[in-house]
Amino acid sequence: MTDWVIWFAESEDEAALVALEAASFAGRSWGENNVRESFHVPGVAILMAGANRQQPMGFLIWRDLGGEAEILSLGVAPDTQRNGVGKALLSGLIDQVRQANADRLFLEVDEGNAAACALYQQAGFTQSGLRKSYYRDGANAVMMQLVL
């Protein structure tokens, strides 16, 4: 499928976001309370994508930092991965950030997550650093940025 519906998450999307985040990240989940809290943090916005609004299959949590933006989390339901949902979310965010006249979009990604690293590289992100033992399990995070 290539025509994903993308929307800004609202309070009625909270339960779906919690479930998607838990399924997408399993042992690295932020946890239900932290995911729910992301709806209430100033400057944080959430994009969701799916076949329609009743069937969300992916999400992207990001923060507007005034002139820059940061991707906090991007996840896709395991049974929907590699079908273009993540790419559609990322493309939608890049368009949004460009319209807001931001200069840079940045993120951290597990260096062992080849699929995610490839997605970001295909979108034009480049490596800007490395955070050693960034994740709870000791994995390193690749710092990436997209200059807009």
KOLMARTOR-517486 format. One record per residue: residue number from 1; residue in three letters; x, y, z of N, C-alpha, C in turn. Coordinates in nm, 3 decimals. Layout:
N
+-----+------+---------+---------+---------+---------+---------+---------+---------+---------+---------+
| seq | type |     nc1 |     nc2 |     nc3 |    cac1 |    cac2 |    cac3 |     cc1 |     cc2 |     cc3 |
+-----+------+---------+---------+---------+---------+---------+---------+---------+---------+---------+
| NUM |  ALA |       X |       Y |       Z |       X |       Y |       Z |       X |       Y |       Z |
...
+-----+------+---------+---------+---------+---------+---------+---------+---------+---------+---------+
This chain:
148
+-----+------+---------+---------+---------+---------+---------+---------+---------+---------+---------+
| seq | type |     nc1 |     nc2 |     nc3 |    cac1 |    cac2 |    cac3 |     cc1 |     cc2 |     cc3 |
+-----+------+---------+---------+---------+---------+---------+---------+---------+---------+---------+
|   1 |  MET |   0.085 |  -0.119 |   0.000 |   0.000 |   0.000 |   0.000 |   0.089 |   0.123 |   0.000 |
|   2 |  THR |   0.051 |   0.224 |  -0.076 |   0.134 |   0.343 |  -0.084 |   0.061 |   0.470 |  -0.044 |
|   3 |  ASP |  -0.069 |   0.469 |  -0.036 |  -0.146 |   0.588 |  -0.001 |  -0.190 |   0.584 |   0.145 |
|   4 |  TRP |  -0.097 |   0.616 |   0.233 |  -0.127 |   0.615 |   0.375 |  -0.194 |   0.745 |   0.416 |
|   5 |  VAL |  -0.287 |   0.737 |   0.507 |  -0.350 |   0.854 |   0.566 |  -0.263 |   0.896 |   0.683 |
|   6 |  ILE |  -0.225 |   1.023 |   0.687 |  -0.142 |   1.075 |   0.796 |  -0.219 |   1.186 |   0.866 |
|   7 |  TRP |  -0.217 |   1.185 |   0.999 |  -0.289 |   1.286 |   1.074 |  -0.215 |   1.317 |   1.204 |
|   8 |  PHE |  -0.246 |   1.436 |   1.259 |  -0.195 |   1.471 |   1.391 |  -0.279 |   1.398 |   1.495 |
|   9 |  ALA |  -0.214 |   1.327 |   1.584 |  -0.284 |   1.251 |   1.687 |  -0.358 |   1.346 |   1.781 |
|  10 |  GLU |  -0.474 |   1.301 |   1.823 |  -0.556 |   1.374 |   1.919 |  -0.585 |   1.281 |   2.036 |
|  11 |  SER |  -0.653 |   1.330 |   2.136 |  -0.675 |   1.251 |   2.257 |  -0.741 |   1.116 |   2.228 |
|  12 |  GLU |  -0.828 |   1.109 |   2.128 |  -0.893 |   0.980 |   2.098 |  -0.795 |   0.878 |   2.039 |
|  13 |  ASP |  -0.675 |   0.922 |   2.000 |  -0.572 |   0.832 |   1.946 |  -0.479 |   0.777 |   2.054 |
|  14 |  GLU |  -0.498 |   0.820 |   2.178 |  -0.406 |   0.785 |   2.286 |  -0.390 |   0.634 |   2.305 |
|  15 |  ALA |  -0.498 |   0.562 |   2.315 |  -0.491 |   0.417 |   2.338 |  -0.421 |   0.347 |   2.222 |
|  16 |  ALA |  -0.451 |   0.390 |   2.100 |  -0.387 |   0.329 |   1.982 |  -0.237 |   0.358 |   1.983 |
|  17 |  LEU |  -0.198 |   0.480 |   2.022 |  -0.056 |   0.515 |   2.027 |   0.015 |   0.430 |   2.131 |
|  18 |  VAL |  -0.044 |   0.414 |   2.248 |   0.017 |   0.333 |   2.354 |   0.040 |   0.191 |   2.303 |
|  19 |  ALA |  -0.061 |   0.133 |   2.238 |  -0.050 |  -0.004 |   2.188 |   0.054 |  -0.014 |   2.077 |
|  20 |  LEU |   0.056 |   0.081 |   1.984 |   0.153 |   0.080 |   1.874 |   0.296 |   0.094 |   1.925 |
|  21 |  GLU |   0.316 |   0.184 |   2.020 |   0.450 |   0.206 |   2.074 |   0.500 |   0.081 |   2.145 |
|  22 |  ALA |   0.414 |   0.018 |   2.224 |   0.453 |  -0.103 |   2.296 |   0.487 |  -0.216 |   2.198 |
|  23 |  ALA |   0.406 |  -0.231 |   2.094 |   0.430 |  -0.337 |   1.995 |   0.556 |  -0.309 |   1.913 |
|  24 |  SER |   0.580 |  -0.183 |   1.882 |   0.694 |  -0.145 |   1.798 |   0.827 |  -0.161 |   1.870 |
|  25 |  PHE |   0.828 |  -0.135 |   2.000 |   0.954 |  -0.131 |   2.072 |   0.972 |  -0.237 |   2.180 |
|  26 |  ALA |   0.869 |  -0.314 |   2.209 |   0.875 |  -0.424 |   2.305 |   0.958 |  -0.384 |   2.428 |
|  27 |  GLY |   1.075 |  -0.442 |   2.447 |   1.158 |  -0.419 |   2.564 |   1.213 |  -0.278 |   2.577 |
|  28 |  ARG |   1.205 |  -0.199 |   2.472 |   1.253 |  -0.061 |   2.477 |   1.139 |   0.041 |   2.479 |
|  29 |  SER |   1.020 |  -0.005 |   2.510 |   0.904 |   0.085 |   2.515 |   0.928 |   0.195 |   2.618 |
|  30 |  TRP |   0.873 |   0.311 |   2.589 |   0.877 |   0.421 |   2.686 |   0.789 |   0.390 |   2.806 |
|  31 |  GLY |   0.692 |   0.303 |   2.789 |   0.594 |   0.274 |   2.893 |   0.469 |   0.357 |   2.873 |
|  32 |  GLU |   0.358 |   0.300 |   2.914 |   0.228 |   0.363 |   2.889 |   0.220 |   0.506 |   2.941 |
|  33 |  ASN |   0.263 |   0.531 |   3.062 |   0.252 |   0.666 |   3.120 |   0.331 |   0.768 |   3.041 |
|  34 |  ASN |   0.453 |   0.733 |   3.001 |   0.535 |   0.827 |   2.924 |   0.477 |   0.853 |   2.786 |
|  35 |  VAL |   0.422 |   0.750 |   2.723 |   0.361 |   0.769 |   2.592 |   0.240 |   0.861 |   2.605 |
|  36 |  ARG |   0.156 |   0.836 |   2.703 |   0.038 |   0.922 |   2.724 |   0.080 |   1.066 |   2.755 |
|  37 |  GLU |   0.187 |   1.082 |   2.831 |   0.235 |   1.216 |   2.867 |   0.279 |   1.295 |   2.745 |
|  38 |  SER |   0.323 |   1.226 |   2.639 |   0.370 |   1.299 |   2.520 |   0.260 |   1.384 |   2.458 |
|  39 |  PHE |   0.134 |   1.355 |   2.488 |   0.023 |   1.437 |   2.439 |   0.017 |   1.573 |   2.510 |
|  40 |  HIS |   0.087 |   1.587 |   2.620 |   0.074 |   1.706 |   2.704 |   0.202 |   1.787 |   2.719 |
|  41 |  VAL |   0.308 |   1.749 |   2.648 |   0.435 |   1.820 |   2.659 |   0.437 |   1.935 |   2.558 |
|  42 |  PRO |   0.463 |   2.056 |   2.603 |   0.467 |   2.170 |   2.510 |   0.571 |   2.147 |   2.399 |
|  43 |  GLY |   0.531 |   2.178 |   2.276 |   0.622 |   2.165 |   2.163 |   0.627 |   2.027 |   2.102 |
|  44 |  VAL |   0.567 |   1.928 |   2.168 |   0.568 |   1.791 |   2.115 |   0.440 |   1.768 |   2.035 |
|  45 |  ALA |   0.457 |   1.705 |   1.919 |   0.343 |   1.671 |   1.833 |   0.359 |   1.525 |   1.790 |
|  46 |  ILE |   0.248 |   1.465 |   1.754 |   0.248 |   1.324 |   1.718 |   0.176 |   1.308 |   1.585 |
|  47 |  LEU |   0.245 |   1.248 |   1.490 |   0.183 |   1.211 |   1.364 |   0.149 |   1.063 |   1.370 |
|  48 |  MET |   0.037 |   1.027 |   1.311 |  -0.001 |   0.886 |   1.301 |  -0.034 |   0.856 |   1.157 |
|  49 |  ALA |  -0.020 |   0.730 |   1.120 |  -0.048 |   0.690 |   0.982 |  -0.114 |   0.553 |   0.981 |
|  50 |  GLY |  -0.196 |   0.533 |   0.880 |  -0.260 |   0.403 |   0.863 |  -0.343 |   0.403 |   0.737 |
|  51 |  ALA |  -0.411 |   0.293 |   0.715 |  -0.500 |   0.282 |   0.600 |  -0.614 |   0.384 |   0.614 |
|  52 |  ASN |  -0.653 |   0.410 |   0.738 |  -0.751 |   0.513 |   0.770 |  -0.734 |   0.546 |   0.918 |
|  53 |  ARG |  -0.808 |   0.645 |   0.967 |  -0.791 |   0.688 |   1.107 |  -0.833 |   0.583 |   1.207 |
|  54 |  GLN |  -0.913 |   0.487 |   1.165 |  -0.957 |   0.382 |   1.255 |  -0.855 |   0.268 |   1.264 |
|  55 |  GLN |  -0.756 |   0.267 |   1.174 |  -0.656 |   0.160 |   1.172 |  -0.514 |   0.217 |   1.171 |
|  56 |  PRO |  -0.473 |   0.286 |   1.279 |  -0.337 |   0.338 |   1.282 |  -0.234 |   0.226 |   1.281 |
|  57 |  MET |  -0.129 |   0.245 |   1.202 |  -0.026 |   0.142 |   1.187 |   0.113 |   0.194 |   1.219 |
|  58 |  GLY |   0.125 |   0.324 |   1.238 |   0.254 |   0.382 |   1.270 |   0.239 |   0.518 |   1.335 |
|  59 |  PHE |   0.346 |   0.563 |   1.396 |   0.345 |   0.693 |   1.464 |   0.483 |   0.756 |   1.458 |
|  60 |  LEU |   0.485 |   0.887 |   1.474 |   0.611 |   0.961 |   1.482 |   0.589 |   1.071 |   1.586 |
|  61 |  ILE |   0.666 |   1.067 |   1.693 |   0.660 |   1.169 |   1.798 |   0.779 |   1.262 |   1.776 |
|  62 |  TRP |   0.752 |   1.391 |   1.769 |   0.859 |   1.487 |   1.744 |   0.839 |   1.613 |   1.826 |
|  63 |  ARG |   0.948 |   1.690 |   1.835 |   0.945 |   1.812 |   1.914 |   0.995 |   1.929 |   1.830 |
|  64 |  ASP |   0.919 |   2.037 |   1.834 |   0.957 |   2.163 |   1.767 |   1.043 |   2.241 |   1.866 |
|  65 |  LEU |   1.166 |   2.268 |   1.826 |   1.260 |   2.339 |   1.913 |   1.285 |   2.481 |   1.867 |
|  66 |  GLY |   1.199 |   2.533 |   1.780 |   1.215 |   2.669 |   1.731 |   1.339 |   2.682 |   1.646 |
|  67 |  GLY |   1.326 |   2.660 |   1.517 |   1.439 |   2.665 |   1.426 |   1.501 |   2.528 |   1.401 |
|  68 |  GLU |   1.473 |   2.435 |   1.489 |   1.517 |   2.296 |   1.475 |   1.402 |   2.206 |   1.520 |
|  69 |  ALA |   1.411 |   2.080 |   1.482 |   1.311 |   1.983 |   1.528 |   1.383 |   1.852 |   1.558 |
|  70 |  GLU |   1.327 |   1.777 |   1.651 |   1.387 |   1.651 |   1.693 |   1.284 |   1.539 |   1.683 |
|  71 |  ILE |   1.323 |   1.430 |   1.620 |   1.239 |   1.310 |   1.619 |   1.267 |   1.237 |   1.750 |
|  72 |  LEU |   1.162 |   1.218 |   1.829 |   1.176 |   1.149 |   1.957 |   1.153 |   0.999 |   1.942 |
|  73 |  SER |   1.060 |   0.963 |   1.855 |   1.030 |   0.821 |   1.836 |   0.951 |   0.802 |   1.708 |
|  74 |  LEU |   0.986 |   0.697 |   1.635 |   0.913 |   0.658 |   1.515 |   0.895 |   0.507 |   1.522 |
|  75 |  GLY |   0.771 |   0.463 |   1.516 |   0.744 |   0.321 |   1.525 |   0.634 |   0.279 |   1.430 |
|  76 |  VAL |   0.645 |   0.154 |   1.387 |   0.546 |   0.094 |   1.296 |   0.508 |  -0.042 |   1.352 |
|  77 |  ALA |   0.380 |  -0.075 |   1.345 |   0.334 |  -0.205 |   1.391 |   0.416 |  -0.314 |   1.323 |
|  78 |  PRO |   0.462 |  -0.413 |   1.399 |   0.550 |  -0.516 |   1.342 |   0.496 |  -0.582 |   1.215 |
|  79 |  ASP |   0.368 |  -0.606 |   1.207 |   0.312 |  -0.674 |   1.089 |   0.294 |  -0.579 |   0.969 |
|  80 |  THR |   0.327 |  -0.451 |   0.988 |   0.314 |  -0.353 |   0.880 |   0.449 |  -0.298 |   0.836 |
|  81 |  GLN |   0.556 |  -0.337 |   0.903 |   0.688 |  -0.284 |   0.870 |   0.726 |  -0.318 |   0.726 |
|  82 |  ARG |   0.806 |  -0.230 |   0.668 |   0.858 |  -0.244 |   0.532 |   0.748 |  -0.230 |   0.425 |
|  83 |  ASN |   0.640 |  -0.160 |   0.461 |   0.532 |  -0.132 |   0.366 |   0.518 |   0.017 |   0.337 |
|  84 |  GLY |   0.614 |   0.097 |   0.383 |   0.613 |   0.239 |   0.351 |   0.550 |   0.331 |   0.454 |
|  85 |  VAL |   0.502 |   0.276 |   0.566 |   0.441 |   0.360 |   0.669 |   0.545 |   0.455 |   0.730 |
|  86 |  GLY |   0.660 |   0.401 |   0.770 |   0.764 |   0.485 |   0.829 |   0.812 |   0.591 |   0.733 |
|  87 |  LYS |   0.830 |   0.554 |   0.608 |   0.873 |   0.649 |   0.505 |   0.769 |   0.760 |   0.488 |
|  88 |  ALA |   0.641 |   0.724 |   0.488 |   0.535 |   0.825 |   0.473 |   0.533 |   0.920 |   0.592 |
|  89 |  LEU |   0.548 |   0.866 |   0.713 |   0.553 |   0.951 |   0.832 |   0.672 |   1.046 |   0.828 |
|  90 |  LEU |   0.788 |   0.993 |   0.794 |   0.909 |   1.073 |   0.788 |   0.898 |   1.182 |   0.683 |
|  91 |  SER |   0.845 |   1.148 |   0.567 |   0.826 |   1.246 |   0.461 |   0.729 |   1.356 |   0.504 |
|  92 |  GLY |   0.621 |   1.315 |   0.570 |   0.524 |   1.413 |   0.619 |   0.585 |   1.508 |   0.720 |
|  93 |  LEU |   0.669 |   1.455 |   0.808 |   0.735 |   1.540 |   0.907 |   0.833 |   1.635 |   0.841 |
|  94 |  ILE |   0.911 |   1.585 |   0.748 |   1.009 |   1.671 |   0.680 |   0.937 |   1.787 |   0.611 |
|  95 |  ASP |   0.827 |   1.759 |   0.545 |   0.748 |   1.867 |   0.482 |   0.701 |   1.968 |   0.586 |
|  96 |  GLN |   0.650 |   1.917 |   0.698 |   0.600 |   2.003 |   0.805 |   0.710 |   2.093 |   0.861 |
|  97 |  VAL |   0.826 |   2.034 |   0.886 |   0.937 |   2.109 |   0.945 |   0.990 |   2.213 |   0.846 |
|  98 |  ARG |   0.995 |   2.177 |   0.719 |   1.038 |   2.275 |   0.617 |   0.943 |   2.394 |   0.612 |
|  99 |  GLN |   0.812 |   2.367 |   0.617 |   0.713 |   2.475 |   0.614 |   0.726 |   2.566 |   0.736 |
| 100 |  ALA |   0.773 |   2.510 |   0.846 |   0.794 |   2.589 |   0.968 |   0.928 |   2.662 |   0.965 |
| 101 |  ASN |   1.001 |   2.651 |   0.853 |   1.130 |   2.718 |   0.833 |   1.237 |   2.674 |   0.932 |
| 102 |  ALA |   1.233 |   2.548 |   0.973 |   1.338 |   2.496 |   1.059 |   1.464 |   2.473 |   0.974 |
| 103 |  ASP |   1.579 |   2.485 |   1.037 |   1.707 |   2.467 |   0.968 |   1.756 |   2.323 |   0.971 |
| 104 |  ARG |   1.710 |   2.246 |   1.072 |   1.768 |   2.113 |   1.092 |   1.669 |   2.023 |   1.165 |
| 105 |  LEU |   1.672 |   1.897 |   1.127 |   1.594 |   1.792 |   1.192 |   1.694 |   1.689 |   1.240 |
| 106 |  PHE |   1.685 |   1.647 |   1.366 |   1.782 |   1.552 |   1.417 |   1.717 |   1.442 |   1.499 |
| 107 |  LEU |   1.795 |   1.337 |   1.528 |   1.744 |   1.220 |   1.600 |   1.860 |   1.135 |   1.648 |
| 108 |  GLU |   1.827 |   1.038 |   1.732 |   1.919 |   0.930 |   1.769 |   1.852 |   0.800 |   1.731 |
| 109 |  VAL |   1.930 |   0.704 |   1.680 |   1.878 |   0.574 |   1.639 |   1.977 |   0.466 |   1.680 |
| 110 |  ASP |   1.926 |   0.352 |   1.722 |   2.010 |   0.239 |   1.760 |   2.098 |   0.201 |   1.641 |
| 111 |  GLU |   2.229 |   0.200 |   1.661 |   2.319 |   0.169 |   1.550 |   2.298 |   0.028 |   1.495 |
| 112 |  GLY |   2.237 |  -0.059 |   1.573 |   2.210 |  -0.194 |   1.528 |   2.079 |  -0.209 |   1.451 |
| 113 |  ASN |   2.002 |  -0.103 |   1.442 |   1.874 |  -0.107 |   1.371 |   1.898 |  -0.066 |   1.225 |
| 114 |  ALA |   1.943 |  -0.162 |   1.146 |   1.981 |  -0.135 |   1.007 |   1.866 |  -0.078 |   0.925 |
| 115 |  ALA |   1.745 |  -0.129 |   0.946 |   1.629 |  -0.081 |   0.868 |   1.603 |   0.067 |   0.898 |
| 116 |  ALA |   1.606 |   0.105 |   1.025 |   1.582 |   0.245 |   1.060 |   1.694 |   0.335 |   1.009 |
| 117 |  CYS |   1.818 |   0.291 |   1.025 |   1.931 |   0.370 |   0.974 |   1.919 |   0.391 |   0.824 |
| 118 |  ALA |   1.880 |   0.287 |   0.752 |   1.864 |   0.297 |   0.606 |   1.751 |   0.393 |   0.571 |
| 119 |  LEU |   1.640 |   0.387 |   0.645 |   1.527 |   0.478 |   0.620 |   1.573 |   0.622 |   0.632 |
| 120 |  TYR |   1.644 |   0.653 |   0.738 |   1.690 |   0.791 |   0.759 |   1.793 |   0.832 |   0.654 |
| 121 |  GLN |   1.884 |   0.744 |   0.619 |   1.983 |   0.776 |   0.516 |   1.916 |   0.803 |   0.381 |
| 122 |  GLN |   1.817 |   0.722 |   0.346 |   1.744 |   0.742 |   0.220 |   1.672 |   0.876 |   0.218 |
| 123 |  ALA |   1.634 |   0.926 |   0.335 |   1.567 |   1.055 |   0.343 |   1.666 |   1.172 |   0.345 |
| 124 |  GLY |   1.797 |   1.141 |   0.344 |   1.897 |   1.246 |   0.339 |   1.966 |   1.277 |   0.470 |
| 125 |  PHE |   1.936 |   1.203 |   0.575 |   2.003 |   1.224 |   0.703 |   2.148 |   1.175 |   0.695 |
| 126 |  THR |   2.235 |   1.242 |   0.765 |   2.375 |   1.201 |   0.774 |   2.412 |   1.185 |   0.921 |
| 127 |  GLN |   2.511 |   1.101 |   0.946 |   2.556 |   1.079 |   1.082 |   2.632 |   1.201 |   1.132 |
| 128 |  SER |   2.598 |   1.244 |   1.254 |   2.665 |   1.360 |   1.312 |   2.737 |   1.327 |   1.442 |
| 129 |  GLY |   2.723 |   1.203 |   1.489 |   2.791 |   1.166 |   1.612 |   2.747 |   1.028 |   1.658 |
| 130 |  LEU |   2.798 |   0.988 |   1.773 |   2.765 |   0.858 |   1.830 |   2.754 |   0.875 |   1.981 |
| 131 |  ARG |   2.648 |   0.823 |   2.039 |   2.631 |   0.823 |   2.184 |   2.653 |   0.679 |   2.232 |
| 132 |  LYS |   2.765 |   0.658 |   2.299 |   2.800 |   0.524 |   2.348 |   2.707 |   0.484 |   2.462 |
| 133 |  SER |   2.664 |   0.359 |   2.459 |   2.578 |   0.300 |   2.563 |   2.456 |   0.388 |   2.594 |
| 134 |  TYR |   2.395 |   0.442 |   2.492 |   2.283 |   0.534 |   2.506 |   2.157 |   0.465 |   2.558 |
| 135 |  TYR |   2.132 |   0.344 |   2.512 |   2.011 |   0.272 |   2.549 |   2.032 |   0.188 |   2.674 |
| 136 |  ARG |   1.921 |   0.157 |   2.743 |   1.928 |   0.082 |   2.869 |   2.003 |  -0.051 |   2.854 |
| 137 |  ASP |   1.994 |  -0.111 |   2.736 |   2.062 |  -0.240 |   2.716 |   2.208 |  -0.225 |   2.676 |
| 138 |  GLY |   2.258 |  -0.100 |   2.675 |   2.398 |  -0.075 |   2.645 |   2.427 |  -0.047 |   2.499 |
| 139 |  ALA |   2.327 |  -0.053 |   2.413 |   2.347 |  -0.027 |   2.271 |   2.382 |   0.121 |   2.247 |
| 140 |  ASN |   2.460 |   0.142 |   2.143 |   2.498 |   0.277 |   2.105 |   2.390 |   0.341 |   2.018 |
| 141 |  ALA |   2.384 |   0.472 |   2.022 |   2.291 |   0.547 |   1.937 |   2.371 |   0.630 |   1.836 |
| 142 |  VAL |   2.331 |   0.619 |   1.712 |   2.388 |   0.703 |   1.607 |   2.308 |   0.833 |   1.608 |
| 143 |  MET |   2.378 |   0.945 |   1.617 |   2.314 |   1.076 |   1.606 |   2.312 |   1.110 |   1.458 |
| 144 |  MET |   2.193 |   1.150 |   1.409 |   2.179 |   1.183 |   1.268 |   2.110 |   1.319 |   1.256 |
| 145 |  GLN |   2.138 |   1.386 |   1.143 |   2.074 |   1.513 |   1.118 |   2.042 |   1.530 |   0.971 |
| 146 |  LEU |   1.941 |   1.608 |   0.946 |   1.904 |   1.648 |   0.811 |   1.905 |   1.798 |   0.809 |
| 147 |  VAL |   1.994 |   1.855 |   0.730 |   2.000 |   1.999 |   0.715 |   1.897 |   2.037 |   0.609 |
| 148 |  LEU |   1.806 |   2.128 |   0.646 |   1.695 |   2.161 |   0.557 |   1.722 |   2.286 |   0.474 |
+-----+------+---------+---------+---------+---------+---------+---------+---------+---------+---------+
